[in-house]
Amino acid sequence: MKNIFKSKSIKANMTLSFVLIILISNILLFVFNNQLLKKYFSLQVNDSIEVIIKQAADIIEEDIKSTESQVDALSKTWAFTKNLDKNQIADFYENSAKSMGFIEFAYIDTKGNGLNLNKEGAKWDATQREYFKRSLNGELYTSEILVDLVTNQKMIVVSTPYYENGKIEGVFIGIKDANFISELCKNFNWGDSGILSVYDKNSKIVGHTRSEIVEKELNLVEEAAKDSSYKEVANFWQNEVLQKQSGVGEYFFTGENKLAAFYNLENRGYSVLVSINKSEIFAPLVTLSKWLSFAAILIIIICALIVYFLIASSVANAFNNIKKDLEKIADYNLIAEPSKNYSDRRDEIGDIYRSSIMLKENLTNIVNNIKESTELLENSSNLLQEKCDLANSVANDISNSVDDIARGATSQAEDTQTGVIQLQNMTDLLSKNKTNLQQLNSASDRTETLKNEGVDTMNELLESTQKNKDISKDIKEAMDKTKNSVDDIKSAGEMIKSIAEQTNLLALNAAIEAARAGEAGKGFAVVAEEIRKLAENSSSFTEQINNSVAELLSRADYAVDKINESSTVVEEQSMNVNEVEKKFDGIAESINSLRVSLKEIISSNEEIDKAQGSLYTIMENASALSEENAASTQEVAASTQTQMNSFEEISNESIQLKNLAEELKDIIDKFNV
């Protein structure tokens, strides 16, 4: 990402930044809108497909009822036609079957003897047929798909009881081709992939938009056991269709995600199922998304061009002009005029321009001041060099005088030789003095050791005090965090209150709208879902409150622990103070020993003074002269050497200062002011 903005053109960087901001904003907006559209489109599709499946189920129900009504109405003609001759009966019912879309009609007496009402007039036994049993009990019944044992033709039988004098005297049936319900399904038209199918309670297909599937006698559950591609369909059948009156769901079949709805005709044992490819349903939404993406890209390109040619160009030109002015300053040209005057602008460009002008003016003043100072510095360095040469000459004269004084001191050495013999007598006293000094030194060492130990102890005391201070700080931080946790509890409580209010409002709205809409109130499942989400949010914020309370307790425990630790540190401080007291007691004992040694040293010094009395007369003249000469010689020699070294350093520094002044002058001369 960093490499994207490494362009040398600020105009390109501004345009690219603007395009990226707009692009990211559009992408986020597009994703959000797409998800929102998809959600509400799905809700609308679910509502629509529920209406479609209900309408399809109603149509199938009405058509079956119409067929049953035809058979029931025709059964009432049997009372008039049964006394006709065989050919008349056959002609009447064959014509009726042809006009009404039946294969044939038949009559079954109460003993189960069946008679086909056609020219063949075949007779057969119907005692074991389900439709015979049901209609003999007074039920108007439509059978499942049956197979003719003679012709192997698949058929559906519609049976109705035949009444005579208010009593069931037989059963009248109409036989329809098995594709009867499939023909109803074929009338269903929904897009390119929409399919309407009907299954019985045993998962066996009864009708389908593609009638050849009915011919195969497909059973969803049995087929799923043999073919895994039917597994999701079978699961949908068992988990949804068999468990509910109606509903909407999804499953994967034949390489497509299917959107399906079902409605159970419970009084007939039929389940009506409509399905369509989900990709076909959402195709308009995908197309709309593509067009929106295209429009967004086009808008971004137009905006980028506007930014590039209008806004970015203006800013880039201003920065380029200021850049040229700064390059002139970098080339030591401080008298060149600005490329363009931006002092009237009140934006960042105007600020940068005014700052560059101020920089130029300040730099000009600095150069002029340095130039004047350089000239003064050059003159001062020349004068300093002359003074240093003169001082060196004086120092040489003083050095010669010091040599003469040294020769005088040599002549005095002979007089001091006599004093050496007398000083020999002082050796024993000095030895004793040395012993006493050693004892003093030992005592001093011990005093020093004890003093160091006392210092260490005091340092430990200081560290303990610091720990106590840190612990107090930790306690304060813990209590501050406890306060923050209490604030969190307050915020969470307010949020729970807000969520509760919204939940009550949504519940009230859902109840009002459901009551007002009646059967269509099922569409308010969305409101119920929102209520559930708000309830979950309430649970979440309750958990947050619990966490905050737990943290509050934890911080309180932490504060208690720190207070206990502070108490421990205070106890350590007390022990350290006691230890310091003992150490300083030891120091006092050492001082007493030191005093005893000092008394002995004083006594020895008194004896040395007595011995020095006999030397006083001999060494008086020599000592006075030697001390005077030695002191003078040392002072003069030291002063002379110091002066000579100083003059030499000053001389070197003055040369360097002169060279620096020349270099500075050369640099200043580069500026055009």
N, C-alpha and C positions, 0 to 999 in steps of 0.2 A: 504493500500500500504506500510506503514511503517513497518508492521509486516513481510513483505516478505523479507526485508533486515536485519532482526535481527539474521541471522545465525551467529554462532561463527566462521565459516570458511570463510576467505577472498577469498579462491579459489571458494567456492560456490557462494559468492556474486558477484565476477567478472564474473563468467560464467552466472549467472542469469541476471546481468545487460547487458551483451553482447547479450544474447538471447532476452531480452526485447527490446533492441534497434533495433536488426535485425527484430524481429517480428513486432514491430510498423512500421518500415520502409517498410516492405513487405506488411503489411495490407494497409498502405496509398497508396503504389504503386499499389497494386492489385485493390483497389477501384477506383483509378484514371484511370488505364488501362481498368478496366471493364466498367466504364462509357464511356470512349473514344471508346472502341471497340463496345459497345452497340450503341453508337450514329452513328458511321460510318457504322456499320452493318445494322442499321435501314435504313440509307440513301441508302445503296446498295440494301436492300430488297425492298424498295419503288420503286427504279429505275427498279428492276427486275420485280416486280409485274405489273408495268405499261406496260412493254414490253409484259409480258404474257397476260394481258387483251387485249392489242391491237391485238396481234396475234390471240387470241381466237375469238375476234370480227371479225377480217378479215376472219378467217376460216368459221365462221357462215354466214357471208355476202356472201362469195364465194359459199358456199354450197346452200344457198337460191337462189343466182343468177343462179347456175348450174341447180337447180330444175326448176326455171322459164324458163331457156333456153331450158330445155327438153320439157316443156309444149308448149313453143312458137314454137319450131321446129316441134313438133308433130301436132300442130294446122295447119301447112301448108299441112299436108297429108289429111286433111279433104276434100279438093277440089277434091282429087282423089278417096277417099274412100266413099264419101257420096252417090255415084251412085251405089255402090255395094249392094248386097242383105243384109238383116238384119243379117243373121248368119255370113257372111264374115266380116261385120263391127264389130260385137261383138267379133269374134275370134281375129281379128287384134288388137283391142284396149284392150282386156283382156290380151292378151299375152304381149302387150306393157306395160300395168300397172304392170303385174307381174315382168317383167324384169327390169323395172325402179323403182320399189318400191312404186307404187301408189295403192290406193284401186280401183279406177276406173277413167274413163274419161267421160266427158259429153259435149254436145253442146247446146248452148242457142241462139235462134234467136233474132233478134232485138226487138221483142215484148215480150221477157222474157219467152218464152216457152222453158223449159229445157228438154233434152232427154239424158238418161243414155246410154252410148255406151257399153252396155253389152247385154247378152241374154235376160234379163228381159225387157230391153228397156223402163223402167219406164219414165213417163213424169211428169213434175212438173212446178210450177210457180216460177220464179226467179226475178220477177220485183222489189221486195223490198230488194234484196240482195245487199250489199255494193260492193262486188266484181264484180257483173254484171254491176252496174252503172259505176264503175271506168273503167273497161275494155271497156265498150261501148263508153267511152270517149277517148279511145286509150291508156290506162294505163296498163302496165304489173304489176299485183298486187298479193300480198300474204296476205291472210286474217289472222285475229286472230283465236283463237280456237273457232270452231263452234260446235253445237250439232245437229245431224240429228234428225229431228222431228219424223221420223218413227222408226228408230232403236236405237235412243238415243246414237249413237256412236259419240265420240268426234273426230273432224277432222279439218284439215287445207286445205283451197282451194287456189290453184294457178290458176289465170285466166289471159287470154291474148286475145286481140281483134283478130277476124278472118277477114282478108282482102280478098276481091274478086274484081278484077279490080280496085285496089287502094281505095276501099271503104269498110268501116266496115259493114259486113253483119251479124255479130253475135259475140258470145263470146265462146271461147274454154277453158274448165277448167280441171284441174287435181286435184283429191282429195287424200290427204295424211292423214295417221293416225296422231292423235294429238301428238303422241310420236316422230314425225319426228324430231323436234328440240331437244327433250330429247336425241335421239340417237346420235345427234351431240355432246351434252354435255357429254355423257357417254365416248366419245373418249378422253375427257380431263382427264389427270392423273397427279396429283401433291401431292405427299406425301400420308399420310393416311387420312388426314382430308380435302384435297383440294376439293372444290365444284365449279362447273360452272353452272350458272343459267341464264335464259333469262326472262325478264318481259316486258309486253307491257306498253303503256303510262298510263294505268289506274291502275297500280300497280299489275296487275294480272299476275300470273306466266304462261309462255308459254313453257319453257323448263327447265329441271333440271337434274343433274347427277342421281338423284333418281326419276325415272319416276312416282312413286306412288304419289309424291307430286303434280305433274301436274294433276293427276286424281282427286285430292281433290279441284282443281280450287282455289288454295290459292291466296288471295289478302292481301298484306302486311298491308295496312292501315286499312282495315276492321278487320283483325286478331288482330292487335295491340289494337283495341278498346275492343276486347273480352279477349285477353290473354296478360298480362303485360310483359311476357317474350319476346314478339315481339316489345316492345316499342322502344328499342334502334335501332333495325333494321329499324323500320318505320321512326324514326328520321333521321337515316343515309340516307334513301331513299329520304325523303322529303327535307332535308337540303343540301344534297350533290348531289345525283344522278339527281334529277330533276332540279338542279340549274346550273350544269356544263356539259361540253362535256365529260370530263373524270376526273378521280382523284383517290386518295388513302385515306383510312380512317380506323378507328377502331370502333368496337362496341362489346357489351357483349351479347352473345346468347348461350343458352343451357349449361350454366355453364362454358363457355370458352370465353376468350378474342379473338375476331376474327380480323384478318388483311384482309381488303377487298379492291378491286379495281373495277372500273366500266368504261364502255365505251358505250356511247349512239349512236345507229345507227339511227340518226334522220330521215333519209329518209324513214325508215320503222316503226318508232315509237317503236323500241325495245331498251331495256337497257340490256347490257350484264354485269353480275356481277360474279366475282370470289372471293372466300373467303377461308381462311385456319386458323387453330388454331395458334395463335401467339406463344404458347408454343412449337409447333412443329417446327416453323421457327427458334426460338431461342434455340432449343435443342442442336445443335452443339456448340453454344457459351457457354451454361451452362456446357456442357461436357468439353470444353476447359478450362473453369474457374476452374472446379474441379481438372483437371489434373495439372493446374498451381498451385493451392493451395497445392496439394499433393507434387509437386516438391519443392515448397517453404518451406514446413514443413520439408521435407527430408534434404534440404540444411541447414536449421536452426539447425537441430539435429546434422548434420555432423560438422558444424562450432562450435556448443556448445561443442562437444566431443573434437575437436581440441583445443579449448580454455581451456577446463578443464584439459586435460592431458598434454598439452605442455606449454601454456603461463601461465595459472593460477597456475599450479603446481610449476613452476619455481619461480613465485612471492611469492606464499604462503610459499615455503620452505625457501626463503630468510627472509621473515618476521618472520617465526617461529624461525629461528636461532637468529635473532636480539632480539626477544622476550625472548629467553632463557638467552641471555647475560644481558638484562635489569633485569630479575628476579634475577640473581646472584648479581647484584648491589643492588637490593631491599633487598636482604638477607645480606647486609653489607660486601659482598665479593668483594673487589676492586683489588684483585691480580689475579683473575681467567683469563685465556686466552680466547679470543673470539672463539665461535663455528666455525666460518668460516670467512675468510678475504674477505670483499667486497670493500676494499678501491680503487681497480682499476676500479670499475664500475662508470660510469658517469651519471647514471640515478638517480631517486628518492631514490632507495634502497641504492645506494652508498652514497648519501647525508645523509640518515638516519643513516647508519653505521658509517660514519665519525663523525656525531653529537653525537652518543652514545659513541664513543671512547673519544671525547673531553669532554663529560659530565663526563665520568669516571675519566679522568685525572684531570679535574677541581675539582671534588668531592674529589679526593685523596689529592690534595693540600690544599683544605679547611679543611679537617679532620686533616691533619698534623699541619696546622697553629692553628686550634682550640685547638689541644692537647697541643701545646707549650704554648699558651695563658692561658690555664686552669691551668697549673702548676704555671705560674707566678701569676695568680689571687689567687690561693690558698695561696701562700707565702705572698702576699700583704694583704690578709684578716687577716691572723694570726698576722702580724705586726701591722695592724690597730687596732685589738682588744686589744693588749698590750698598745698602746698609749692612747686609750680611757679609760682604767682602771686608768692610771696615771693621766689623766686630771680630772677624777671624784674626785680623792683624793685632788687635788689642789682646786677644786671648793668647797669642803666641808670646807677647811680652810678659804677661802674667806667669806663664809657664816657666820662663827663664828665672823669674824671681823666686819661684817655689824651689827650684834646684839649689839656689844659694842658701836658702833656709835649711834645706836638708843637710848640706855640708856642716852648718853650725851645730845641728843636732848630733852629728857624729862625734864632735869634740866633747860633748857632754856625756857620752857613754862611758868614758874613763872614770868620771867622778861617781857615777852610779854603780861602778863595779864593787866599790867598797861596801855598799849597802847590801850586796848579795850575801856576804858572810853573815851579817846580822839576820838576814831573812831566813838563813838556814835553821836558826834556832826556833823559828816559828813553825817548822815542819811538823814537830810532834803535836803542837796545838792544832795545827790544821788537820792532822790525821784524826784527832779526837773530834774536831768539828765536823769532819767528813762523816764519821760514824753517826754522830747526832743528826746530821742532815739526811743520812740514809733512813734512819728511823722516822724522821719527819716525812721523807718521801713515801715510805710504806704507809704511814698513817694517811698521807694525802691520797695515795692510791685507793686505800680502802674507802676513804671519804668519797672519792670520785665514783667508785663502784656502787656504793650505797646510794649516792645521788642519782646515778643512772637508773638503778632499780626503781628509785622513787619516781623518776620521770616516766619509766615504762608503766608503772602502776597508775600514774595519773593519766597516761594515754589510754590505758584500758578503761579507766573511769570515763574518760571523754567518749570512747567508742560506745560504752554502755549508754551514756547519755544520748548519743546520736541514734542508737537503736531505739531508745525510748521515744525519741522524736519521730523517727520513721514509723514506728508502730502507731503513734498518735495520728500521723498522716494517713496511714492505711485505714485506721478506724474511721477517719473523716470520709475517705473515699468510699468505704463500705456503706456508711450511713447515707452518703449521696446517692449511691446506686440503689439503696433501699428506697429512697425517695422517688427515684425514677421508676422503680417497679410499682410503687403505689400509683404513680401517674399512669402507668400502663393499665393497671386494674381499672382506673377511672375511665380511660379511653375505651377499654374493652366493654365496660358496663354500658357506656353510652352507645356503643355500636350494637350491642345486644338489644337495647331498648329500641333503636332505630329499626333493626331487622324484625323485631316483634311487631312493631307498628305496620311495617310493610306487609308482613305475613297476614295480619288481621285484615288489612285492606284488600289484599289479593283474594283471601278466602271469601270476604263479603262480595267482591265483584264476581267471583266464580259462581257463588250461590245464586246471585241475582240473575246473571246472564244465563245460567243453566236452567233456572226456572222459567225464564222468559222464552228461551229457545225451544224448550220441550225436547223432542227426539233429537233435534240437531244440536242439543247441548253437549253431545259427545265431543264436539270440536273444542270444548273448553278444557280438554285434557292438557293443553299447553299451559293454561293458567294453573292447573293442579301441579304440573311439573315445576313451574316457577316457585310455587309455594314450597314444594319439596326442597328445591335448591336453597331457598331462604332459610328453611329449617336446618339444613346442613350447615349453612353459614353461621346460624345461631350456635350450633354445636361447636363449630370451629372456634368461634370467639370465646365461648365458655371455656374451652380447653386453654385458650391463651390466658384467660384470667387465672385459671388454676396454675399455669406455668409461672405467671408473674407472682402469685402468692408464694409458690414454692421457692422462687428466687429470693423473695423478700425474707423468708425464713432462713434461707441459706446465708444471705448477707448478714442477718442478725447473729447467726451462729458464728460466722466469720469474725464479726466485731467482738464477740465474747472471747473467742480464742486469742485475738490480738491483745485484748485487755489483760488476759491471764499472762500472756508472754511479756507484756509491759511490767507486770508485777514481778515476774522472775528477774527481769533485767534490773529492776530497782534493788532487789535483794543482792544481785551480783555487785551492784555499785556499793552497797553497804560493806560487803566483804572486802572490796578493793580499797575502800577508804580505811578500813581497819588495818589492812596490809600496809598501806602508805604510812600509817601512824607508827607501825613497828619499824619500818625502814628508816624513818627519820629519827627514831630512838637510837638506832644503830649509828646513824650519822652523828648524833650528839656524843656517843661514847668515843667515836673516832676523834672528834674535836677535842675531847678531854685529853686523849693520848697525845694529840698534836701539841697541846699546851705544855705538857710535861717536857716534851722534846724541845720545845722552844725555850723553856727555862734553862735547859742545859746548854743550848746554843748561846743564850745570853751570857751565861757564866763563862763559856769558852771565849766569847768575844771580849769579855772584860780582861781575861788573861792576855789575849792578843793585844789589847790596848796598852797593857803594862809593858809588853815586849816592844811595842812600837815606840814607847817613850825614849828608849835608848837609841832608837834609829832616827828619831826626829831631827836631832841636831845635824847628823851626818847627811841625811837625805833632804834637808830643808831647801838648801840652795839648788841642789840638782833637780829636786822634784819640781820646784817652782819653774825653773827654766825649761825643764823637759816637758812639763805639762803645757806651758805656754807655747813652746815651739811645736810640740806635737799637735796641739789643738789647732794652732794657726795653719800648720802645714796641711793637716787633714781637711780643714775647712776650705783653704784656698785651692788645694788639689781637687777636691770634690767639685767645688764651684767652677774651677777652670775647666775640668773635664765635662761637666754638665753643660757649661756654656758652649764649649766647642762642639759637643754633640748636637746641641739645640741649633747652633748656627748652621751646622752641616745639614740637619734635617730641613731647616727653614730654607736653606739655599736650594736643596733638591725640590722641595715643595714649590718654591717660587718658579723654578724652571718648568715643572709640570703645569703650574698654574698659567704660566705664559703660553705653553704649548696648547693647553685647553682653551685659552682665550682665542688663540689663532684658529683652532679648529671650529670653535663656536662662531667666530666671525665668518669663516668660509661657509658654514651652514646657513647663517642668516643672509649672506649675500645671494643665496639661491632664491630667496623669496623676492617676488616682484611686488613691491609695495610703494 
